[in-house]
């Protein structure tokens, strides 16, 4: 078991994009960069895409305009990340089903047509939030195991745990049996 500041095997960089509003026995640390969906910062946030292993693309199920912008977010993601980046589409605010403006079926179809993982979730209640992060991490980890993700490439979005520097063995404590102190 590892200890100290490196008690994980990998770091996966995730980005969370969209309009405003443990895996296979390995410990994995997630580095999450939230762009906050601020359009005025969009040019700056493009740099966040580089080196992302996972992208959580979020829209609000009660605001069709956020859904309508998904194609633009997806284009940016595909153009600015590596081809192995795992993209997970998340319909947020599933707790507000009565105010729904985007059907589950149409979002699921968009996800399927674009090869995305998909779930509806609620940041308010926590429903399916952990699932989105875990399923993305599992898929990234599987890409590592299958050799589809090159850990030596800076743009992979994955850092392998640094090797522990060799520590010299400490000298055993001096015996006090023959000590004249």
Contact map, one row per residue, 1 for C-alpha under 8 A:
1110000000000000000000000000000000000000000000000000000000000000000000000000000000000000000000000000000000000000000000000000000000000000000000000000000000000000000000000000000000000
1111011100000000000000000000000000000000000000000000000000000000000000000000000000000000000000000000000000000000000000000000000000000000000000000000000000000000000000000000000000000
1111111000000000000000000000000000000000000000000000000000000000000000000000000000000000000000000000000000000000000000000000000000000000000000000000000000000000000000000000000000000
0111111000000000000000000000000000000000000000000000000000000000000000000000000000000000000000000000000000000000000000000000000000000000000000000000000000000000000000000000000000000
0011111000000000000000000000000000000000000000000000000000000000000000000000000000000000000000000000000000000000000000000000000000000000000000000000000000000000000000000000000000000
0111111110000000000000000000000000000000000000000000000000000000000000000000000000000000000000000000000000000000000000000000000000000000000000000000000000000000110000000000000000000
0111111110000000000000000010000000000000000000000000000000000000000000000000000000000000000000000000000000000000000000000000000000000000000000000000000000000000000000000000000000000
0100011111100000000000000111100000000000000000000000000000000000000000000000000000000000000000000000000000000000000000000000000000000000000000000000000000000000100000000000000000000
0000011111100000000000000111100000000000000000000000000000000000000000000000000000000000000000000000000000000000000000000000000000000000000000000000000000000001100000000000000000000
0000000111110000000000000011100000000000000000000000000000000000000000000000000000000000000000000000000000000000000000000000000000000000000000000000000000000111100000000000000000000
0000000111111000000000000001111000000000000000000000000000000000000000000000000000000000000000000000000000000000000000000000000000000000000000000000000000000111100000000000000000000
0000000001111100000000000001111000000000000000000001110000000000000000000000000000000000000000000000000000000000000000000000000000000000100000000000000000001110000000000000000000000
0000000000111110000000000000011110000000000000000011110000000000000000000000000000000000000000000000000000000000000000000000000000000000000000000000000000001100000000000000000000000
0000000000011111000000000000011110000000000000000001111100000000000000000000000000000000000000000000000000000000000000000000000000000000000000000000000000001000000000000000000000000
0000000000001111100000000000000111100000000000011001011100000000000000000000000000000000000000000000000000000000000000000000000000000000000000000000000000000000000000000000000000000
0000000000000111110000000000000111110000000000000000001111000000000000000000000000000000000000000000000000000000000000000000000000000000000000000000000000000000000000000000000000000
0000000000000011111000000000000001111000000000000000001111000000000000001000000000000000000000000000000000000000000000000000000000000000000000000000000000000000000000000000000000000
0000000000000001111100000000000000011000000000000000000011100000010011001000000000000000000000000000000000000000000000000000000000000000000000000000000000000000000000000000000000000
0000000000000000111110000000000000011100000000000000000001100000010010000000000000000000000000000000000000000000000000000000000000000000000000000000000000000000000000000000000000000
0000000000000000011110000000000000011100000000000000000000000000000000000000000000000000000000000000000000000000000000000000000000000000000000000000000000000000000000000000000000000
0000000000000000001110000000000000011000000000000000000000010000000000000000000000000000000000000000000000000000000000000000000000000000000000000000000000000000000000000000000000000
0000000000000000000001111111000000000000000000000000000000000000000000000000000000000000000000000000000000000000000000000000000000000100000000000000000000000000000000000000000000000
0000000000000000000001111111000000000000000000000000000000000000000000000000000000000000000000000000000000000000000000000000000000000100110010000000000000000000000000000000000000000
0000000000000000000001111100000000000000000000000000000000000000000000000000000000000000000000000000000000000000000000000000000000000000010000000000000000000000000000000000000000000
0000000000000000000001111110000000000000000000000000000000000000000000000000000000000000000000000000000000000000000000000000000000000000000000000000000000000000000000000000000000000
0000000110000000000001111111000000000000000000000000000000000000000000000000000000000000000000000000000000000000000000000000000000000000000000000000000000000000000000000000000000000
0000001111000000000001101111100000000000000000000000000000000000000000000000000000000000000000000000000000000000000000000000000000000000000000000000000000000000000000000000000000000
0000000111110000000001100111110000000000000000000000000000000000000000000000000000000000000000000000000000000000000000000000000000000000000000000000000000000000000000000000000000000
0000000111110000000000000011111000000000000000000000000000000000000000000000000000000000000000000000000000000000000000000000000000000000000000000000000000000000000000000000000000000
0000000000111100000000000001111100000000000000000000000000000000000000000000000000000000000000000000000000000000000000000000000000000000000000000000000000000000000000000000000000000
0000000000111100000000000000111110000000000000000000000000000000000000000000000000000000000000000000000000000000000000000000000000000000000000000000000000000000000000000000000000000
0000000000001111000000000000011111000000000000000000000000000000000000000000000000000000000000000000000000000000000000000000000000000000000000000000000000000000000000000000000000000
0000000000001111000000000000001111100000000000010000000000000000000000000000000000000000000000000000000000000000000000000000000000000000000000000000000000000000000000000000000000000
0000000000000011100000000000000111110000000000000000000000000000000000000000000000000000000000000000000000000000000000000000000000000000000000000000000000000000000000000000000000000
0000000000000011100000000000000011111100000010010000000000000000000000000000000000000000000000000000000000000000000000000000000000000000000000000000000000000000000000000000000000000
0000000000000001111110000000000001111100000000000000000000000000000000000000000000000000000000000000000000000000000000000000000000000000000000000000000000000000000000000000000000000
0000000000000000111110000000000000111110010000000000000000000000000000000000000000000000000000000000000000000000000000000000000000000000000000000000000000000000000000000000000000000
0000000000000000001100000000000000111111110000000000000000000000000000000000000000000000000000000000000000000000000000000000000000000000000000000000000000000000000000000000000000000
0000000000000000000000000000000000001111110000000000000000000000000000000000000000000000000000000000000000000000000000000000000000000000000000000000000000000000000000000000000000000
0000000000000000000000000000000000000111111000000000000000000000000000000000000000000000000000000000000000000000000000000000000000000000000000000000000000000000000000000000000000000
0000000000000000000000000000000000000111111110000000000000000000000000000000000000000000000000000000000000000000000000000000000000000000000000000000000000000000000000000000000000000
0000000000000000000000000000000000001111111111000000000000000000000000000000000000000000000000000000000000000000000000000000000000000000000000000000000000000000000000000000000000000
0000000000000000000000000000000000000001111111100000000000000000000000000000000000000000000000000000000000000000000000000000000000000000000000000000000000000000000000000000000000000
0000000000000000000000000000000000000000111111110000000000000000000000000000000000000000000000000000000000000000000000000000000000000000000000000000000000000000000000000000000000000
0000000000000000000000000000000000100000111111111000000000000000000000000000000000000000000000000000000000000000000000000000000000000000000000000000000000000000000000000000000000000
0000000000000000000000000000000000000000011111111100000000000000000000000001000100000000000000000000000000000000000000000000000000000000000000000000000000000000000000000000000000000
0000000000000000000000000000000000000000001111111100000000000000000000000000000000000000000000000000000000000000000000000000000000000000000000000000000000000000000000000000000000000
0000000000000010000000000000000010100000000111111111000000000000000000000000000000000000000000000000000000000000000000000000000000000000000000000000000000000000000000000000000000000
0000000000000010000000000000000000000000000011111111000000000000000000000000100110000000000000000000000000000000000000000000000000000000000000000000000000000000000000000000000000000
0000000000000000000000000000000000000000000001111111000000000000000000000000000111000000000000000000000000000000000000000000000000000000000000000000000000101000000000000000000000000
0000000000001000000000000000000000000000000000011111100000000000000000000000000011000000000000000000000000000000000000000000000000000000000000000000000001111100000000000000000000000
0000000000011110000000000000000000000000000000011111111000000000000000000000000011001000000000000000000000000000000000000000000000000000000000000000000000111100000000000000000000000
0000000000011100000000000000000000000000000000000011111000000000000000000000000001011100000000000000000000000000000000000000000000000000000100000000000000011100000000000000000000000
0000000000011110000000000000000000000000000000000001111100000000000000000000000000001111000000000000000000000000000000000000000000000001100100000000000000001000000000000000000000000
0000000000000111100000000000000000000000000000000001111110000000000000000000100000001111000000000000000000000000000000000000000000000000000000000000000000000000000000000000000000000
0000000000000111100000000000000000000000000000000000011111000000000000000000000000000011110000000000000000000000000000000000000000010000000000000000000000000000000000000000000000000
0000000000000001110000000000000000000000000000000000001111100000000001001100000000000011110000000000000000000000000000000000000000000000000000000000000000000000000000000000000000000
0000000000000001111000000000000000000000000000000000000111110000000000000000000000000000111100000000000000000000000000000000000000000000000000000000000000000000000000000000000000000
0000000000000000011000000000000000000000000000000000000011111010011001000000000000000000111100000000000000000000000000000000000000000000000000000000000000000000000000000000000000000
0000000000000000000010000000000000000000000000000000000001111111011000000000000000000000001110000000000000000000000000000000000000000000000000000000000000000000000000000000000000000
0000000000000000000000000000000000000000000000000000000000111111001000000000000000000000001111000001111000000000000000000000000000000000000000000000000000000000000000000000000000000
0000000000000000000000000000000000000000000000000000000000011111000000000000000000000000000010011011110000000000000000000000000000000000000000000000000000000000000000000000000000000
0000000000000000000000000000000000000000000000000000000000111111111000000000000000000000000000000001110000000000000000000000000000000000000000000000000000000000000000000000000000000
0000000000000000000000000000000000000000000000000000000000011111111100000000000000000000000000000000110000000000000000000000000000000000000000000000000000000000000000000000000000000
0000000000000000000000000000000000000000000000000000000000000011111110000000000000000000000000000000000000000000000000000000000000000000000000000000000000000000000000000000000000000
0000000000000000011000000000000000000000000000000000000000110011111111000000000000000000000000000000000000000000000000000000000000000000000000000000000000000000000000000000000000000
0000000000000000000000000000000000000000000000000000000000111011111111000000000000000000000000000000010000000000000000000000000000000000000000000000000000000000000000000000000000000
0000000000000000000000000000000000000000000000000000000000000001111111100000000000000000000000000000000000000000000000000000000000000000000000000000000000000000000000000000000000000
0000000000000000011000000000000000000000000000000000000000000000111111111000000000000000000000000000000000000000000000000000000000000000000000000000000000000000000000000000000000000
0000000000000000010000000000000000000000000000000000000010100000011111111100000000000000000000000000000000000000000000000000000000000000000000000000000000000000000000000000000000000
0000000000000000000000000000000000000000000000000000000000000000000111111110000000000000000000000000000000000000000000000000000000000000000000000000000000000000000000000000000000000
0000000000000000000000000000000000000000000000000000000000000000000011111111000000000000000000000000000000000000000000000000000000000000000000000000000000000000000000000000000000000
0000000000000000110000000000000000000000000000000000000010000000000011111111100000000000000000000000000000000000000000000000000000000000000000000000000000000000000000000000000000000
0000000000000000000000000000000000000000000000000000000010000000000001111111110000000000000000000000000000000000000000000000000000000000000000000000000000000000000000000000000000000
0000000000000000000000000000000000000000000000000000000000000000000000111111111000000000000000000000000000000000000000000000000000000000000000000000000000000000000000000000000000000
0000000000000000000000000000000000000000000001000000000000000000000000011111111100000000000000000000000000000000000000000000000000000000000000000000000000000000000000000000000000000
0000000000000000000000000000000000000000000000001000001000000000000000001111111110000000000000000000000000000000000000000000000000000000000000000000000000000000000000000000000000000
0000000000000000000000000000000000000000000000000000000000000000000000000111111111100000000000000000000000000000000000000000000000000000000000000000000000000000000000000000000000000
0000000000000000000000000000000000000000000000000000000000000000000000000011111111000000000000000000000000000000000000000000000000000000000000000000000000000000000000000000000000000
0000000000000000000000000000000000000000000001001100000000000000000000000001111111000000000000000000000000000000000000000000000000000000000000000000000000000000000000000000000000000
0000000000000000000000000000000000000000000000001111000000000000000000000000111111101000000000000000000000000000000000000000000000000000000000000000000000100000000000000000000000000
0000000000000000000000000000000000000000000000000111100000000000000000000000011111111000000000000000000000000000000000000000000000000000000000000000000000110000000000000000000000000
0000000000000000000000000000000000000000000000000000000000000000000000000000010011111000000000000000000000000000000000000000000000000000000000000000000000000000000000000000000000000
0000000000000000000000000000000000000000000000000000100000000000000000000000000001111100000000000000000000000000000000000000000000000000000000100001100000010000000000000000000000000
0000000000000000000000000000000000000000000000000001111000000000000000000000000011111110000000000000000000000000000000000000000000000000000100000000000000010000000000000000000000000
0000000000000000000000000000000000000000000000000000111000000000000000000000000000011111000000000000000000000000000100000000000000000001001100000000000000000000000000000000000000000
0000000000000000000000000000000000000000000000000000011110000000000000000000000000001111100000000000000000000000000110000000000000000001000000000000000000000000000000000000000000000
0000000000000000000000000000000000000000000000000000011110000000000000000000000000000111110000000000000000000000000111100000000000010001000000000000000000000000000000000000000000000
0000000000000000000000000000000000000000000000000000000111100000000000000000000000000011111000000000000000000010000111100000000000000000000000000000000000000000000000000000000000000
0000000000000000000000000000000000000000000000000000000111100000000000000000000000000001111100000000000000000000000001111000000000010000000000000000000000000000000000000000000000000
0000000000000000000000000000000000000000000000000000000001111000000000000000000000000000111111000000000000100000000001111000000000000000000000000000000000000000000000000000000000000
0000000000000000000000000000000000000000000000000000000001111000000000000000000000000000011111000000000000000000000000011110000000000000000000000000000000000000000000000000000000000
0000000000000000000000000000000000000000000000000000000000011100000000000000000000000000001111111000000000000000000000011111000000000000000000000000000000000000000000000000000000000
0000000000000000000000000000000000000000000000000000000000001000000000000000000000000000001111111000000000000000000000011100000000000000000000000000000000000000000000000000000000000
0000000000000000000000000000000000000000000000000000000000000000000000000000000000000000000011111000000000000000000000001101100000000000000000000000000000000000000000000000000000000
0000000000000000000000000000000000000000000000000000000000000100000000000000000000000000000011111111000000000000000000000000000000000000000000000000000000000000000000000000000000000
0000000000000000000000000000000000000000000000000000000000000100000000000000000000000000000011111111000000000000000000000000000000000000000000000000000000000000000000000000000000000
0000000000000000000000000000000000000000000000000000000000000000000000000000000000000000000000011111000000000000000000000000000000000000000000000000000000000000000000000000000000000
0000000000000000000000000000000000000000000000000000000000000100000000000000000000000000000000011111100000000000000000000000000000000000000000000000000000000000000000000000000000000
0000000000000000000000000000000000000000000000000000000000001110000000000000000000000000000000011111111000000000000000000000000000000000000000000000000000000000000000000000000000000
0000000000000000000000000000000000000000000000000000000000001111000000000000000000000000000000000011111000000000000000000000000000000000000000000000000000000000000000000000000000000
0000000000000000000000000000000000000000000000000000000000001111001000000000000000000000000000000001111101100000000000000000000000000000000000000000000000000000000000000000000000000
0000000000000000000000000000000000000000000000000000000000001000000000000000000000000000000000000001111111100000000000000000000000000000000000000000000000000000000000000000000000000
0000000000000000000000000000000000000000000000000000000000000000000000000000000000000000000000000000011111110000000000010000000000000000000000000000000000000000000000000000000000000
0000000000000000000000000000000000000000000000000000000000000000000000000000000000000000000000000000001111111000000000000000000000000000000000000000000000000000000000000000000000000
0000000000000000000000000000000000000000000000000000000000000000000000000000000000000000000000000000011111111100000000000000000000000000000000000000000000000000000000000000000000000
0000000000000000000000000000000000000000000000000000000000000000000000000000000000000000001000000000011111111110000000000000000000000000000000000000000000000000000000000000000000000
0000000000000000000000000000000000000000000000000000000000000000000000000000000000000000000000000000000111111111000001000000000000000000000000000000000000000000000000000000000000000
0000000000000000000000000000000000000000000000000000000000000000000000000000000000000000000000000000000011111111100000000000000000000000000000000000000000000000000000000000000000000
0000000000000000000000000000000000000000000000000000000000000000000000000000000000000000000000000000000001111111110000000000000000000000000000000000000000000000000000000000000000000
0000000000000000000000000000000000000000000000000000000000000000000000000000000000000000100000000000000000111111111111000000000000000000000000000000000000000000000000000000000000000
0000000000000000000000000000000000000000000000000000000000000000000000000000000000000000000000000000000000011111111110000000000000000000000000000000000000000000000000000000000000000
0000000000000000000000000000000000000000000000000000000000000000000000000000000000000000000000000000000000001111111100000000000000000000000000000000000000000000000000000000000000000
0000000000000000000000000000000000000000000000000000000000000000000000000000000000000000000000000000000000000111111100000000000000000000000000000000000000000000000000000000000000000
0000000000000000000000000000000000000000000000000000000000000000000000000000000000000000000000000000000000000011111110000000000000000000000000000000000000000000000000000000000000000
0000000000000000000000000000000000000000000000000000000000000000000000000000000000000111100000000000000000000011111111000000000000000000000000000000000000000000000000000000000000000
0000000000000000000000000000000000000000000000000000000000000000000000000000000000000011100000000000000000000011001111100000000000000000000000000000000000000000000000000000000000000
0000000000000000000000000000000000000000000000000000000000000000000000000000000000000001111000000000000000010010000111110000000000000000000000000000000000000000000000000000000000000
0000000000000000000000000000000000000000000000000000000000000000000000000000000000000001111000000000000000000000000011111000000100010000000000000000000000000000000000000000000000000
0000000000000000000000000000000000000000000000000000000000000000000000000000000000000000011111000000000100000000000001111100000100000000000000000000000000000000000000000000000000000
0000000000000000000000000000000000000000000000000000000000000000000000000000000000000000011111100000000000000000000000111110011110000000000000000000000000000000000000000000000000000
0000000000000000000000000000000000000000000000000000000000000000000000000000000000000000000111100000000000000000000000011111111110000000000000000000000000000000000000000000000000000
0000000000000000000000000000000000000000000000000000000000000000000000000000000000000000000110000000000000000000000000001111111010000000000000000000000000000000000000000000000000000
0000000000000000000000000000000000000000000000000000000000000000000000000000000000000000000010100000000000000000000000000111110000000000000000000000000000000000000000000000000000000
0000000000000000000000000000000000000000000000000000000000000000000000000000000000000000000000100000000000000000000000000111111000000000000000000000000000000000000000000000000000000
0000000000000000000000000000000000000000000000000000000000000000000000000000000000000000000000000000000000000000000000001111111111000000000000000000000000000000000000000000000000000
0000000000000000000000000000000000000000000000000000000000000000000000000000000000000000000000000000000000000000000000001110111111000000000000000000000000000000000000000000000000000
0000000000000000000000000000000000000000000000000000000000000000000000000000000000000000000000000000000000000000000000111100011111110000000000000000000000000000000000000000000000000
0000000000000000000000000000000000000000000000000000000000000000000000000000000000000000000000000000000000000000000000001110011111111000000000000000000000000000000000000000000000000
0000000000000000000000000000000000000000000000000000000000000000000000000000000000000000000000000000000000000000000000000000011111111100000000000000000000000000000000000000000000000
0000000000000000000000000000000000000000000000000000000000000000000000000000000000000000000000000000000000000000000000000000000111111110000000000000000000000000000000000000000000000
0000000000000000000000000000000000000000000000000000000100000000000000000000000000000001010000000000000000000000000000100000000111111111000000000000000000000000000000000000000000000
0000000000000000000000000000000000000000000000000000000000000000000000000000000000000000000000000000000000000000000000000000000011111111100000000000000000000000000000000000000000000
0000000000000000000001100000000000000000000000000000000000000000000000000000000000000000000000000000000000000000000000000000000001111111110000000000000000000000000000000000000000000
0000000000000000000000000000000000000000000000000000000000000000000000000000000000000000000000000000000000000000000000000000000000111111111000000000000000000000000000000000000000000
0000000000000000000000000000000000000000000000000000010000000000000000000000000000000111000000000000000000000000000000000000000000011111111100000000000000000000000000000000000000000
0000000000010000000000100000000000000000000000000000010000000000000000000000000000000000000000000000000000000000000000000000000000001111111110000000000000000000000000000000000000000
0000000000000000000000110000000000000000000000000000000000000000000000000000000000000000000000000000000000000000000000000000000000000111111111000000000000000000000000000000000000000
0000000000000000000000000000000000000000000000000000000000000000000000000000000000000100000000000000000000000000000000000000000000000011111111100000000000000000000000000000000000000
0000000000000000000000000000000000000000000000000000110000000000000000000000000000001100000000000000000000000000000000000000000000000001111111110000000000000000000000000000000000000
0000000000000000000000100000000000000000000000000000000000000000000000000000000000000000000000000000000000000000000000000000000000000000111111111000000000000000000000000000000000000
0000000000000000000000000000000000000000000000000000000000000000000000000000000000000000000000000000000000000000000000000000000000000000011111111100000000000000000000000000000000000
0000000000000000000000000000000000000000000000000000000000000000000000000000000000010000000000000000000000000000000000000000000000000000001111111111100000000000000000000000000000000
0000000000000000000000000000000000000000000000000000000000000000000000000000000000000000000000000000000000000000000000000000000000000000000111111111111000000000000000000000000000000
0000000000000000000000000000000000000000000000000000000000000000000000000000000000000000000000000000000000000000000000000000000000000000000011111111000000000000000000000000000000000
0000000000000000000000000000000000000000000000000000000000000000000000000000000000000000000000000000000000000000000000000000000000000000000001111111100000000000000000000000000000000
0000000000000000000000000000000000000000000000000000000000000000000000000000000000000000000000000000000000000000000000000000000000000000000000111111110000000000000000000000000000000
0000000000000000000000000000000000000000000000000000000000000000000000000000000000010000000000000000000000000000000000000000000000000000000000111111110000000000000000000000000000000
0000000000000000000000000000000000000000000000000000000000000000000000000000000000010000000000000000000000000000000000000000000000000000000000110111111000010000000000000000000000000
0000000000000000000000000000000000000000000000000000000000000000000000000000000000000000000000000000000000000000000000000000000000000000000000010011111110010000000000000000000000000
0000000000000000000000000000000000000000000000000000000000000000000000000000000000000000000000000000000000000000000000000000000000000000000000010000111111010111000000000000000000000
0000000000000000000000000000000000000000000000000000000000000000000000000000000000000000000000000000000000000000000000000000000000000000000000000000011111010000000000000000000000000
0000000000000000000000000000000000000000000000000000000000000000000000000000000000000000000000000000000000000000000000000000000000000000000000000000011111110000000000000000000000000
0000000000000000000000000000000000000000000000000010000000000000000000000000000000000000000000000000000000000000000000000000000000000000000000000000001111111000000000000000000000000
0000000000000000000000000000000000000000000000000111000000000000000000000000000011000000000000000000000000000000000000000000000000000000000000000000000011111000000000000000000000000
0000000000000000000000000000000000000000000000000011100000000000000000000000000001011000000000000000000000000000000000000000000000000000000000000000111111111100000000000000000000000
0000000000011100000000000000000000000000000000000111110000000000000000000000000000000000000000000000000000000000000000000000000000000000000000000000000001111110000000000000000000000
0000000001111000000000000000000000000000000000000011100000000000000000000000000000000000000000000000000000000000000000000000000000000000000000000000001000011111000000000000000000000
0000000001110000000000000000000000000000000000000000000000000000000000000000000000000000000000000000000000000000000000000000000000000000000000000000001000001111100000000000000000000
0000000011100000000000000000000000000000000000000000000000000000000000000000000000000000000000000000000000000000000000000000000000000000000000000000001000000111110000000000000000000
0000010111100000000000000000000000000000000000000000000000000000000000000000000000000000000000000000000000000000000000000000000000000000000000000000000000000011111000000000000000000
0000010000000000000000000000000000000000000000000000000000000000000000000000000000000000000000000000000000000000000000000000000000000000000000000000000000000001111100000000000000000
0000000000000000000000000000000000000000000000000000000000000000000000000000000000000000000000000000000000000000000000000000000000000000000000000000000000000000111110000000000000000
0000000000000000000000000000000000000000000000000000000000000000000000000000000000000000000000000000000000000000000000000000000000000000000000000000000000000000011111000000000000000
0000000000000000000000000000000000000000000000000000000000000000000000000000000000000000000000000000000000000000000000000000000000000000000000000000000000000000001111100000000000000
0000000000000000000000000000000000000000000000000000000000000000000000000000000000000000000000000000000000000000000000000000000000000000000000000000000000000000000111110000000000000
0000000000000000000000000000000000000000000000000000000000000000000000000000000000000000000000000000000000000000000000000000000000000000000000000000000000000000000011111000000000000
0000000000000000000000000000000000000000000000000000000000000000000000000000000000000000000000000000000000000000000000000000000000000000000000000000000000000000000001111100000000000
0000000000000000000000000000000000000000000000000000000000000000000000000000000000000000000000000000000000000000000000000000000000000000000000000000000000000000000000111110000000000
0000000000000000000000000000000000000000000000000000000000000000000000000000000000000000000000000000000000000000000000000000000000000000000000000000000000000000000000011111000000000
0000000000000000000000000000000000000000000000000000000000000000000000000000000000000000000000000000000000000000000000000000000000000000000000000000000000000000000000001111100000000
0000000000000000000000000000000000000000000000000000000000000000000000000000000000000000000000000000000000000000000000000000000000000000000000000000000000000000000000000111110000000
0000000000000000000000000000000000000000000000000000000000000000000000000000000000000000000000000000000000000000000000000000000000000000000000000000000000000000000000000011111000000
0000000000000000000000000000000000000000000000000000000000000000000000000000000000000000000000000000000000000000000000000000000000000000000000000000000000000000000000000001111100000
0000000000000000000000000000000000000000000000000000000000000000000000000000000000000000000000000000000000000000000000000000000000000000000000000000000000000000000000000000111111100
0000000000000000000000000000000000000000000000000000000000000000000000000000000000000000000000000000000000000000000000000000000000000000000000000000000000000000000000000000011111100
0000000000000000000000000000000000000000000000000000000000000000000000000000000000000000000000000000000000000000000000000000000000000000000000000000000000000000000000000000001111100
0000000000000000000000000000000000000000000000000000000000000000000000000000000000000000000000000000000000000000000000000000000000000000000000000000000000000000000000000000001111110
0000000000000000000000000000000000000000000000000000000000000000000000000000000000000000000000000000000000000000000000000000000000000000000000000000000000000000000000000000001111111
0000000000000000000000000000000000000000000000000000000000000000000000000000000000000000000000000000000000000000000000000000000000000000000000000000000000000000000000000000000001111
0000000000000000000000000000000000000000000000000000000000000000000000000000000000000000000000000000000000000000000000000000000000000000000000000000000000000000000000000000000000111
